[in-house]
């Protein structure tokens, strides 16, 4: 079991402008995944969407693009120029960004689109979702093998929107952690990216870990409300 002090946020953005703050640590080295290791995490609350997860037949009738945003704001009763409108624009911008050259990426506005998108990227309908949770019982360190996973991160929007992307070569772990002060237990999923040679050299992870593109694996925890998809045959097999 890994102990964690109470400190640090969700996944960092992919820009060099993000400040590296040790109180907001989310990145760590793969070798830190061992019994007794102390990692400085604070787990943020999940993003909330006032309208929740819409049925597909409803979500598909609402335009989802920056060009259609003015009409969507009016439809959903969001004031133009408001903080919520800005967050919606940011989410649409992330969804419309093509991502890295090798990266498969999509945004999902319904449960069906989320599952189908993950299945499409992984090339199989036989997938499983992994979500960090607070369990009543423990769970041992469990490695998951696979050449690629799909990470889905909930974004700010009036209804539930997930931005999903392929991880590239990676290893995933399920790990139990115990609070150093409270003793509270959580079960988390962590992803270790094993191929980073094409990442931006100014990525916040390199600055935080003191590494560089093509160096050792870059690992991060999966915050609550975020989903990691894998092929079902990944469970119980280590690629380490």
N, C-alpha and C positions, 0 to 999 in steps of 0.2 A: 504494500500500500504506500502511496506517495502522499506526504503531508503538504498542505498548501497554506501559506500565510494569506491574510485577507487583503489583496491588492491587485489591480490591472484590468483593461477593457476588452472590447470585441476585436475582430480582425482589423488590422491596420490597412489604410488605403495604400494603393500602389504608387504613391507619389513621393518625391523626395522632400516635399514641404512638410510632411508629417513629422512632428517632433518626437524624438526618442526619449521616452520618460520611463525610468525604471519602475515607477509606481504603477505604470500601465502596461506591464510586461505581458505579452501574449506569446512571444516567440521563445523557443528554447532549443537546445541541442538534443539530438536523438539519444545520446548516451545518458541524458538526465532521467530517462525513463527506467528508473530502478528503485527498488524498495528502499525507503528511508530518505530519498532525495527531497529536499525542500524547494518548491517552485513558487515564485511570487505572483499568484493570480488573484484577481477579483472578478467574479463572474457577473456580467451586467444583466439587467432585466432584458427579456426578449422585446423586440420591436412589437408594438401593438398597432392594429389597424381597426379604426372605429367600426367599419362595416364588416370586418371579419373576412372569412374565405367565401367568396361568391360562388354560386353554382356556375358551371361552365356556360350554360345557355344564357346566363345574365352577363358574365364577364366578357363573353365574346361579342356582345352588342355594344360595349363601351370602347371607343377608339383608344389605342394605347400607343401614342407617338407624340413627340414634341410639337409637331405641326398642328395636332388636334387638341393640344392642351387647353387653349382658351375655352373651347366648347365643353371640354370635360370639367373644367373648373365650374362653369355655369351649371352643368348637369348635376354635379355633386355638391353644389352650394359652398364652394371654396372661393374666398375673395382673392381676386388678382392682386399680386404684390404682397400677399400675406406670407408668413413663415411657412405655413403648410404648402402653399403654392410653390415656394422655392424648393422645398424638400421633394415635391412631386417632380419638378423639373430636373432636379439632381438625379432622381431615380430613373427617369426616362433617358437622361444622358448616359447613365451607366449601362442601361439596357441597349442603347443604340450604338455604343462604342463597340467596334469590331473585336476588341481584345487582342491578345497576342497571336502571332501568325499560326502557331500550332494549336491554339486553344479552341475547343468547341464551346460555344457559349449561347445561352438563351435565357429569356425571362418568361416566367409562367404566372398567369393570373388566375389559375384554377387548379384544383387537385389533379384533374385528369391531365392537364397540360404539363404539370410538374412530373408526374410519373412517366408519361410518354416521352418527355424530353430526356429524362435520365435513361430510359430504355434505349432511346435512339443513340445517345452518346456511347453507352456501354455495349451496344450491339446485341442486346438480348432482352427478352421480356422477363427473364428470371433474375430479378434484382431484389435487394433488401435495403431498407433505410436504416441509418444509424444516427441516433439523436441523443445528445448529452442529457442526463436526467439526474434526479435525486432519488435513489432507490432506498428501500427499507432493508435490503440485504446487500452484502458485498459482492464484488466481482473481481476476479483476478486479472492481471495484465493479459490481454488477449490480442495477438497480432492478426491482421487481416492481409492476405496476399493479394496482389493485383497490379497490373501495369498501369492502370488509370482508375481514378475514382471521379465522382461528380459531386462537387460541393455546391449547396444551395443556401443562399443567405437572404433572409427577409429584409426588404427595403421599405423605407418610409413612403406610405401611400395610404389613401383613405380605405382601400380594401387590400387584402393580402396579396403581395407581389414578391416572388422569389427571383433573384438573379442567380443563375446557375452557370457553372463552368467546369470544364474538365481540369483535373489537377495536373496532368502530365504524369511522368513516372513518380510513383509515391508508395509509401507504406502507411498503413493506418493501424491505430491501436485503440483498444478499449482499456481504460485504466481507472482504478478506484483511487480517490484521494480523500484525505482526512484533514480537516481544518486544524492548524497548529494551535489555535486558541480555543475555538468552540468545540472541536471534536466532531463536527458535523461531516457526514460523508456524502460525496457526490461521485457519480460515475460519468466520466467524460470520454469523448472520442477525440483523438489527436491525429493529425496528418503530418507526415514527414515527407517533404518534397525532396526527392533524391537527385533530380537533374535541374540545376538552376543556371546553367551556363548562358541561357538566353534572357535571363531576368535583367531588369534595369540595374546597373551597378549602384545606383543611389536608392535602391529599394530599402525601406525602413528596416527590414529584417537583417540585412547585411550590416547596417550601422549599429543595430542593437546587439547583434551577436559578434561583431568584429570579424565577419567573414566577407567573402566576395563571390561573384558569379562562378559557378563550377566548383565551389568548395564543398564542405560537408553538408549533409542534409539540413534543410531548414524546416523546423517543426512548429506547429501552433495548435492550440486547443480549439475545439469547436464550441462556440458559445451556445447557450440555451436558445432554442428556436431555430437554429441552423441545422441543416440536414446533410449528411454524407451518404451518397448512394454507391453501392458496390454490387458486383455480381454475387449471387448467392453462394457460389462455390468458393468464394474468397474466405469464408469463415473457417477458423481453425487451422489455417495453413500459413506459416510464416515464410516471407520472402527474404528475411534478413539473413 
